[in-house]
Amino acid sequence: MTRLVRRRPPLTYYTPYCIFPFLKPLEIPMTTERLVRIIAGMFVLLSLGLGLPGSPVFVNQNFLWFTAFVGANLLQSGFSCFCPLEIVLKKLGVKSASQAA
């Protein structure tokens, strides 16, 4: 018995329905808005890990300035709708939420 395999589109998140059987296999497109949140969250966690003295990967406290920069950029992009990372992602071909729907 042959099984048909669907090709997955690029930058698509699939729910972990193998781990949680009550979830349906949903295809959630990875949009610029979601990627900005994911990347900003990774940068904040990374810079906190590198900047806090109690962290096992502590390097220098000046990494906390990067945390402040990411937070300030998220704050201003919420008001002005200008985000440099979103511009870069659109040039790389990632669709926004309005285009993906």
CORTASUL-V815145 format. One line per field, one symbol per residue. ss: DSSP state (H for helix, E for strand, L for the rest). A space follows every 50 residues. Layout:
BEGIN
ss->???
END
This chain:
BEGIN
ss->LLLLLLLLLLLEEELLLLLLLLLLLLEEELLHHHHHHHHHHHHHHHHHHH HLLLLLLLLLLLHHHHHHHHHHHHHHHHHHLLLHHHHHHHHLLLLLHHHH L
END
